[in-house]
Amino acid sequence: MTGAPQITDRDSLRAWLDALPRATPEQAAEAQRIALAIAHRAAMRVLPLAVPYFLTESARGRALTPLHVFRPLLIAGVAGTCPTPAIRDAAAAAAAAARAAAAAYADDAYADATAAA
């Protein structure tokens, strides 16, 4: 790649990310690191928009605090640049839990659909 990429929208970003070389494990890891850095930066840029919500009664009623948003964003920033063994273990556990939840949801949706038929 030469020069700065011309990224103007979601599609051009996706095209640029898809064009990153992934022929070797090192290239694939670098492409993933770049994608994570972009996602983290985007999330951090919209964070100020969420802060006023934490001051509302709705957020207080749900015991939702800025910590619920800041912590995962900061962890994601660390995980994308220098993951610790604890972060790797937590990521694996979270992925396994997400797969299990998706499977359970699919099973419930199938059961509901067949019961309604």
N, C-alpha and C positions, 0 to 999 in steps of 0.2 A: 504494500500500500504506500502510496506517495501522496504527500500533501494532506491537508485537512479535509475530512469528509464533508460533503454538502448535504447536511441533514436539515430538512425544513418541516417535516411532519412525521407522523407515526409510521407511514409506509416507507419513507426514505430511511428512517432509523432501522426498521426491520430489515430492509434490503441491505443496508450497510452491515448490520450484525450478521445476517445470513452469509454475506460475502467474506467474512473473516475466515482465514485458513484454519482448518481443523484436522489436517492430515496426520499430525502426530499428537500424542497425549499432551505434550507441552503446549502445542497450539490450541488444542481444545480447552485446556485449563485456562489459558490466557483469554480466549474468547469468552469463557464463562465469567472470568474475573471482570472483564470489561462490561459485560451485560449486568452483572451484579452492581458494579460501581454506578452505572447509569441509573439503574432502578433505585438504588439507595439515594442518590442525589435528587432524583425526581421526588421521592417520598419526603425527603428533608425540605425540599423547596415548597411543598404544599402544607407542611406542618404548621406554619403560622396561621393558615386559614382554619385549622382545627382548634387552635387555642381558645378563641372566644366561646366555642361550644362548651368547654370545660367549666365555664362560669355560669351556665344555665341551670335552671332547676332540674331539667331533664337529665343532665349529666350527673348532678348531685344525687338525684333519686336512684340512679343506677350505680352509685359509688364509682363512677368513672372519673379518673384523675388523669392529668397529663402523663403520669408515670406509666400508665397502660399503653401509651403511644410512644413515649420517648425511649423506654427500655428496649422494645423490640427493634426500633430503628437504629439505636446505637449498637445493639448486638449484631444486627445485620451488617452494619458498617465494618465491625471487627471481623465477622465471619467471612466477609468478602475479600478481606485483605490478608489477614493472618489468623485463620481459625485455630483455636486451641483444641486439645483433645476433648475437653468438656463440651465445646460448641459442636464439634463433629458428632459426638454421642447424642447431644440434644437434637441436632438436625436429623439424625437417623431415626431417633424415637418419634420426632414430630412427623416425619414422612410415613413411618409405619402407622401412626395413629390416624393420619389423614387417609391413608389407604383403607384402614379398617372402617373408618367413619363413612367413606364413600361406598364401600361394599355394603355396609349396614343400611345406608340410605337407599341404595339400589335394590336391596332385598325388600325393604319396606315398601318402596314405590311399586315394585313388581307385585307384591302381595296385595296392595291397595288396588292396583289396576285389575288384577285377576278377580278380586272379590267384587269389584264394581261391575264386571262383565257378566 
